[in-house]
Amino acid sequence: DELNALDAKYDNLTVDELDVTDDSEIAALAVQYEGTPIDVLLNNAGVLGDVEKQNAQNIDYDEIKFIMDVNVYGPMKMAKAFLPHVAASKQKKILTMTSGLGSMALTQRLGRFYGYRMSKAAVNMAMRAMHADLKGEGYVIGLIAPGQVQTELLFASGFRGPGSITVDESVAGLLTVIDGVNAETVGLPVNYDGQAIPW
């Protein structure tokens, strides 16, 4: 409802519904926008999953598979389907939203969230490999993170501590990060505040 309200308000905004786990929907959307250059393809669809099914006492592998389908395979499929659109643009950026929870270096602080953590570590590797494959063709494929944003996903994780930020704060920082990403700066995942996230 909120997206449709924005769509009705702004003439330069178009909203399309898409399930990133549905190959046919991805293909249909790519065809729908055939011939349309895309400067920045931002993969930001993501799910946390049921946190009670992602810990040492209770691991639900169907839940983990679902998380991987959305958070890893979704961005990979979108990047592949929209490569021609990105190739036709000036910036040629494919950026995927990651998380500090995908960092092995930071995992010592907190366990749980097995599927979510695994998905973010996996998508980090997939996008780094894709950048290595395609950088010679002018693509810039990077990883960005929104920070601990006050969204339904954060609240579902059970996080209630200090350090969370508003959606507006996150978006403002991410816009700056996205503008600054180029072939020379692609490396570690970059947080909304411009700080690199350790692996």
C-alpha positions as CSV (number, residue, x, y, z in Angstrom):
1,D,0.0,0.0,0.0
2,E,2.8,2.4,0.8
3,L,4.6,1.7,-2.5
4,N,1.4,2.1,-4.5
5,A,0.8,5.5,-2.7
6,L,4.2,6.7,-3.7
7,D,3.6,5.4,-7.3
8,A,0.4,7.5,-7.4
9,K,2.2,10.6,-6.1
10,Y,5.3,10.6,-8.3
11,D,5.2,10.5,-12.1
12,N,8.8,9.3,-12.4
13,L,8.2,6.2,-10.3
14,T,6.9,2.8,-11.4
15,V,6.1,0.0,-9.1
16,D,6.0,-3.7,-10.3
17,E,5.3,-6.7,-8.2
18,L,8.0,-9.4,-8.3
19,D,8.8,-12.6,-6.5
20,V,12.5,-13.1,-6.8
21,T,12.1,-16.9,-6.2
22,D,10.0,-17.2,-9.3
23,D,12.1,-17.6,-12.5
24,S,9.2,-16.9,-14.8
25,E,8.4,-13.6,-13.1
26,I,12.0,-12.5,-13.3
27,A,12.1,-13.3,-17.0
28,A,8.8,-11.6,-17.7
29,L,9.9,-8.4,-15.9
30,A,13.2,-8.4,-17.9
31,V,11.3,-8.7,-21.1
32,Q,8.9,-6.0,-20.0
33,Y,11.8,-3.6,-19.6
34,E,13.8,-4.8,-22.6
35,G,15.7,-1.9,-24.2
36,T,15.5,0.2,-21.0
37,P,18.9,1.1,-19.5
38,I,19.3,0.5,-15.8
39,D,22.1,2.5,-14.2
40,V,21.8,0.9,-10.8
41,L,20.2,-2.5,-10.3
42,L,19.8,-2.7,-6.5
43,N,19.0,-6.2,-5.1
44,N,17.3,-5.4,-1.8
45,A,14.7,-8.1,-1.5
46,G,15.5,-10.1,1.6
47,V,14.0,-12.2,4.4
48,L,15.2,-12.9,7.9
49,G,13.3,-16.1,8.2
50,D,11.8,-17.6,11.4
51,V,14.5,-17.0,14.0
52,E,13.3,-19.9,16.2
53,K,14.2,-22.3,13.4
54,Q,17.8,-21.0,13.0
55,N,19.7,-22.0,16.2
56,A,21.8,-24.9,17.5
57,Q,18.8,-26.5,19.2
58,N,16.4,-26.2,16.3
59,I,17.5,-26.1,12.7
60,D,14.8,-26.2,10.0
61,Y,16.4,-26.9,6.7
62,D,13.3,-26.0,4.7
63,E,13.4,-22.6,6.3
64,I,17.1,-22.2,5.5
65,K,16.5,-23.2,1.9
66,F,13.7,-20.6,1.6
67,I,16.1,-17.9,3.0
68,M,18.8,-18.9,0.5
69,D,16.3,-18.8,-2.4
70,V,15.4,-15.2,-1.6
71,N,18.7,-13.8,-0.3
72,V,21.2,-15.6,-2.5
73,Y,19.7,-17.0,-5.6
74,G,17.3,-14.1,-6.1
75,P,20.1,-11.5,-6.5
76,M,22.1,-13.9,-8.8
77,K,19.0,-14.5,-11.0
78,M,18.2,-10.8,-11.1
79,A,21.7,-9.8,-12.1
80,K,21.8,-12.4,-14.9
81,A,18.4,-11.4,-16.2
82,F,19.1,-7.7,-16.2
83,L,22.7,-7.7,-17.4
84,P,21.7,-6.4,-20.9
85,H,19.7,-3.5,-19.2
86,V,22.7,-2.6,-17.0
87,A,25.1,-2.9,-19.9
88,A,23.1,-0.3,-21.8
89,S,23.4,2.2,-19.0
90,K,26.1,4.8,-18.1
91,Q,26.9,3.6,-14.6
92,K,26.6,-0.2,-15.1
93,K,26.2,-0.8,-11.3
94,I,24.8,-4.0,-9.8
95,L,24.6,-3.6,-6.0
96,T,23.3,-6.2,-3.5
97,M,22.2,-5.5,0.0
98,T,24.2,-7.5,2.6
99,S,24.5,-7.4,6.3
100,G,27.1,-7.4,9.1
101,L,25.5,-10.7,10.2
102,G,27.2,-12.2,7.1
103,S,30.6,-11.4,8.5
104,M,32.6,-14.3,9.9
105,A,34.8,-11.8,11.7
106,L,31.9,-10.4,13.6
107,T,30.1,-13.7,14.3
108,Q,31.9,-14.3,17.6
109,R,29.7,-11.6,19.2
110,L,26.4,-13.4,18.6
111,G,25.1,-16.7,17.3
112,R,21.6,-17.6,16.0
113,F,20.2,-16.6,12.6
114,Y,22.0,-19.5,10.9
115,G,20.2,-19.3,7.6
116,Y,20.2,-15.5,7.4
117,R,23.9,-15.4,8.2
118,M,24.7,-18.1,5.7
119,S,22.7,-16.4,3.0
120,K,24.5,-13.1,3.4
121,A,28.0,-14.7,3.5
122,A,27.0,-16.7,0.4
123,V,25.7,-13.7,-1.5
124,N,28.8,-11.7,-0.6
125,M,31.0,-14.4,-2.3
126,A,28.6,-14.7,-5.3
127,M,28.8,-11.0,-6.0
128,R,32.5,-10.8,-5.5
129,A,33.0,-13.6,-8.0
130,M,30.6,-11.9,-10.4
131,H,32.5,-8.7,-10.2
132,A,35.8,-10.5,-10.9
133,D,34.1,-12.1,-14.0
134,L,32.5,-8.9,-15.4
135,K,34.7,-6.0,-14.3
136,G,36.6,-6.1,-17.6
137,E,33.3,-5.4,-19.4
138,G,32.7,-2.2,-17.4
139,Y,30.3,-3.6,-14.8
140,V,30.6,-2.4,-11.2
141,I,29.2,-5.2,-8.9
142,G,29.3,-4.3,-5.2
143,L,27.9,-5.0,-1.8
144,I,26.2,-2.5,0.5
145,A,24.6,-2.7,3.9
146,P,21.8,-0.6,5.4
147,G,22.9,-0.7,9.0
148,Q,20.6,-1.7,11.9
149,V,17.5,0.0,10.5
150,Q,14.2,0.3,12.4
151,T,12.2,-2.0,10.1
152,E,10.0,-5.0,10.6
153,L,12.9,-7.3,9.8
154,L,15.0,-5.8,12.7
155,F,12.1,-6.0,15.1
156,A,11.5,-9.6,14.2
157,S,15.1,-10.4,15.0
158,G,14.4,-9.5,18.6
159,F,16.9,-6.7,18.6
160,R,16.0,-3.9,21.0
161,G,19.4,-2.5,21.8
162,P,21.0,0.9,21.0
163,G,22.5,1.9,17.7
164,S,19.6,1.4,15.4
165,I,18.8,4.1,12.9
166,T,15.7,5.3,11.0
167,V,14.9,4.4,7.5
168,D,15.6,8.0,6.4
169,E,19.1,7.9,8.0
170,S,19.9,4.6,6.3
171,V,18.6,5.7,2.9
172,A,20.5,9.1,3.0
173,G,23.7,7.2,3.7
174,L,23.1,4.5,1.1
175,L,22.5,7.1,-1.6
176,T,25.9,8.6,-0.9
177,V,27.5,5.1,-0.9
178,I,25.8,4.1,-4.1
179,D,26.9,7.3,-5.9
180,G,30.5,6.7,-4.8
181,V,30.8,3.0,-5.8
182,N,33.1,2.5,-8.8
183,A,35.4,-0.2,-10.1
184,E,38.3,1.1,-8.0
185,T,36.3,1.2,-4.7
186,V,34.7,-2.2,-4.9
187,G,36.1,-4.4,-2.2
188,L,34.6,-5.2,1.2
189,P,30.9,-4.7,1.8
190,V,30.3,-1.1,2.6
191,N,27.9,0.0,5.4
192,Y,25.5,2.9,5.0
193,D,28.0,5.2,6.8
194,G,30.8,4.4,4.3
195,Q,32.6,2.1,6.6
196,A,33.8,-1.3,5.3
197,I,32.4,-4.4,7.0
198,P,35.1,-6.9,7.8
199,W,34.8,-10.4,6.4
